Amino acid sequence: MRFFFYGTLQAGNSNPAIAAIHRRLIAEGSACISGQIVAVPDNDGWFPALIPGEGEVHG
């Protein structure tokens, strides 16, 4: 199974929960996917969401 992380879920983030997840995975390197990132409002401000669209998102 493969995962694509972008934004705050990428390796190297200072969040301890994200670091714990990445310790259990084997990194395959950088990747790109078609789409765009939009800001979804939440209680802490906003959350980035990947949606279909023109453009390229790096992860």
C-alpha positions in Angstrom: 0.0 0.0 0.0 1.3 3.5 -0.8 0.5 6.8 0.8 0.9 10.3 -0.5 1.5 13.0 2.1 1.4 16.7 1.5 1.4 19.8 3.7 1.7 19.2 7.4 1.7 15.4 7.0 5.0 15.3 5.2 8.1 13.7 6.9 10.1 16.2 8.9 7.1 17.9 10.4 7.6 18.7 14.1 4.3 17.0 15.1 5.1 13.9 17.3 2.1 12.0 16.0 3.2 12.5 12.3 6.8 11.5 13.2 5.5 8.3 14.8 3.6 7.4 11.6 6.6 8.0 9.4 8.8 5.8 11.6 6.6 2.9 10.5 6.8 3.6 6.8 9.4 3.1 4.1 10.0 6.3 2.2 10.0 6.1 -1.6 10.8 9.7 -2.2 9.1 12.8 -3.5 6.0 12.6 -5.7 3.5 14.8 -7.5 -0.2 14.4 -8.1 -2.7 16.3 -10.2 -5.1 18.5 -8.3 -5.2 21.5 -6.1 -5.1 22.2 -2.4 -8.0 24.2 -0.8 -8.4 25.6 2.7 -11.2 23.9 4.7 -12.2 26.0 7.8 -11.9 24.2 11.2 -11.7 25.3 14.8 -8.0 25.9 14.6 -8.1 28.1 11.5 -8.1 25.8 8.4 -7.1 22.4 7.1 -5.5 21.7 3.7 -7.6 19.4 1.5 -6.5 17.9 -1.9 -9.2 18.0 -4.5 -9.4 17.3 -8.2 -8.4 20.2 -10.4 -5.8 21.7 -12.7 -2.4 22.0 -11.1 0.2 19.8 -9.4 0.6 19.1 -5.7 4.0 18.1 -4.5 4.4 15.6 -1.6 
